């Protein structure tokens, strides 16, 4: 069974995986700079730092799922590549990078807050804040909803990529 699974995975899947791995190196460098800044400013992480690997896995699965979806769609439909920049910018502005997700909770209520958590990066970003800065408790509601959507995004991305890769042209 294991040999069949390895044989069914083609090397084409490395195309959407390689940008994620290269950005993971960028993330590691930025994380080291963050640790140095935290030491400089005297901020110590909380015991919730043990959950960072879970948050990183969610982040990687989300990026891989989106990457496989968009790369498959961009190969099939040439105009999708022009929309990728717009979609990426839109997703960045919808994530709670500049503002905390608690603003959504205060302004729109708990139901909208949970619906906002469907976007997996909401739970990841808020979880990073809670584990590293410790100003708020871990947002397990956002993390659990985001984990389910990250897994679904990843699995559907893999299956869609596998289904459509037979129509990809091999370009050497």
C-alpha positions as MATLAB code, in Angstrom:
seq = 'XXXXXXXXXXXXXXXXXXXXXXXXXXXXXXXXXXXXXXXXXXXXXXXXXXXXXXXXXXXXXXXXXXXXXXXXXXXXXXXXXXXXXXXXXXXXXXXXXXXXXXXXXXXXXXXXXXXXXXXXXXXXXXXXXXXXXXXXXXXXXXXXXXXXXXXXXXXXXXXXXXXXXXXXXXXX';
ca = [
       0.000    0.000    0.000;
       2.797    2.396    0.843;
       4.583    1.732   -2.467;
       1.363    2.357   -4.414;
       0.849    5.678   -2.642;
       4.400    6.775   -3.427;
       4.020    5.695   -7.035;
       0.753    7.614   -7.413;
       2.413   10.892   -6.405;
       4.041   12.531   -9.387;
       6.907   14.970   -9.321;
       4.604   17.673  -10.657;
       3.367   18.245   -7.121;
       6.756   19.791   -6.350;
       5.765   22.832   -8.401;
       3.188   24.186   -5.909;
       5.179   22.864   -2.926;
       8.480   24.607   -3.735;
       7.249   28.208   -3.205;
       5.790   27.198    0.149;
       9.096   25.658    1.217;
      11.051   28.723    0.115;
       8.694   31.000    2.062;
       9.160   28.714    5.052;
      12.848   29.641    5.007;
      11.831   33.322    4.954;
       9.500   32.620    7.867;
      12.327   30.994    9.851;
      14.577   34.023    9.325;
      11.790   36.417   10.348;
      11.030   34.249   13.381;
      14.656   34.457   14.537;
      14.482   38.250   14.185;
      11.246   38.217   16.197;
      12.899   36.225   18.976;
      15.810   38.675   19.072;
      13.358   41.589   19.280;
      11.400   39.869   22.050;
      14.605   39.386   24.032;
      15.613   43.011   23.407;
      12.254   44.343   24.623;
      12.042   41.895   27.535;
       8.950   40.040   26.331;
       8.902   36.394   27.313;
       6.610   33.910   25.598;
       3.942   32.077   27.549;
       3.697   28.335   28.066;
       1.383   28.344   25.043;
       4.517   28.369   22.889;
       4.215   24.575   22.806;
       1.333   25.049   20.358;
       3.502   26.824   17.762;
       4.162   23.607   15.783;
       0.395   23.065   15.464;
      -0.060   26.618   14.232;
       2.819   26.245   11.782;
       1.312   23.028   10.403;
      -1.997   24.853    9.906;
      -0.155   27.666    8.141;
       1.709   25.255    5.843;
      -1.413   23.223    5.046;
      -3.321   26.383    4.154;
      -0.545   27.615    1.882;
      -0.180   24.221    0.212;
      -3.924   23.881   -0.317;
      -4.269   27.338   -1.824;
      -1.108   26.811   -3.883;
      -2.339   23.532   -5.354;
      -5.770   24.967   -6.126;
      -4.406   28.105   -7.758;
      -1.640   26.370   -9.702;
      -4.104   23.838  -11.111;
      -6.584   26.551  -11.997;
      -3.871   28.765  -13.516;
      -2.766   25.960  -15.812;
      -6.287   25.148  -16.929;
      -7.547   28.723  -17.171;
      -4.851   31.172  -18.213;
      -6.608   34.259  -16.816;
      -6.459   32.944  -13.260;
      -2.792   33.910  -12.983;
      -3.778   37.572  -13.323;
      -6.266   37.246  -10.477;
      -3.790   35.534   -8.127;
      -2.148   38.825   -7.111;
      -5.532   40.377   -6.370;
      -6.681   37.311   -4.400;
      -3.466   37.274   -2.382;
      -3.821   40.942   -1.497;
      -7.466   40.470   -0.589;
      -6.654   37.512    1.675;
      -3.902   39.502    3.374;
      -6.260   42.355    4.186;
      -8.936   39.999    5.502;
      -6.483   38.375    7.935;
      -6.110   40.023   11.349;
      -2.558   41.226   10.739;
      -3.037   44.875   11.668;
      -6.136   44.524   13.822;
      -7.038   41.838   16.376;
      -9.902   39.456   15.656;
     -11.533   40.624   18.882;
     -12.661   43.736   17.001;
     -14.882   41.502   14.867;
     -16.261   39.937   18.050;
     -17.006   43.312   19.633;
     -18.535   44.903   16.557;
     -20.420   42.043   14.886;
     -20.969   39.377   17.564;
     -19.887   35.827   18.234;
     -21.530   34.211   15.192;
     -19.696   36.495   12.765;
     -16.518   35.993   14.791;
     -16.813   32.224   14.320;
     -17.603   32.656   10.619;
     -14.485   34.815   10.371;
     -12.553   31.890   11.853;
     -13.290   29.775    8.766;
     -10.354   31.556    7.157;
      -7.530   29.415    8.615;
      -5.007   32.235    8.935;
      -7.227   34.006   11.469;
      -6.659   31.241   14.008;
      -2.978   30.987   13.093;
      -2.278   34.704   13.525;
      -4.302   35.029   16.696;
      -2.678   31.842   18.020;
       0.796   33.230   17.318;
      -0.100   36.386   19.206;
      -1.452   34.456   22.166;
       1.474   32.041   22.378;
       4.258   34.555   21.881;
       2.915   37.713   23.488;
       0.469   36.237   25.986;
      -1.806   39.266   26.213;
      -4.879   37.126   25.489;
      -5.738   33.451   25.975;
      -5.375   30.999   23.109;
      -8.339   31.398   20.724;
      -9.224   27.702   20.562;
     -12.529   28.433   18.875;
     -10.782   30.154   15.957;
      -7.982   27.578   15.869;
     -10.351   24.599   15.777;
     -12.551   26.067   13.028;
      -9.432   27.151   11.122;
      -7.851   23.695   11.493;
     -10.897   22.029    9.972;
     -10.951   24.466    7.070;
      -7.147   24.162    6.586;
      -7.427   20.373    6.405;
     -10.336   20.611    3.949;
      -8.491   23.167    1.846;
      -5.364   21.009    1.788;
      -7.161   17.746    0.978;
      -9.345   19.259   -1.722;
      -6.273   20.992   -3.171;
      -4.371   17.703   -3.337;
      -7.303   15.836   -4.890;
      -7.998   18.605   -7.407;
      -4.318   18.784   -8.342;
      -4.160   14.995   -8.766;
      -7.352   14.999  -10.846;
      -6.234   17.780  -13.170;
      -2.544   16.958  -13.510;
      -3.158   14.563  -16.381;
      -4.075   17.539  -18.571;
      -0.944   19.489  -17.638;
       1.546   19.821  -20.457;
       5.053   18.749  -19.549;
       7.274   21.688  -20.204;
      10.970   20.949  -20.037;
];
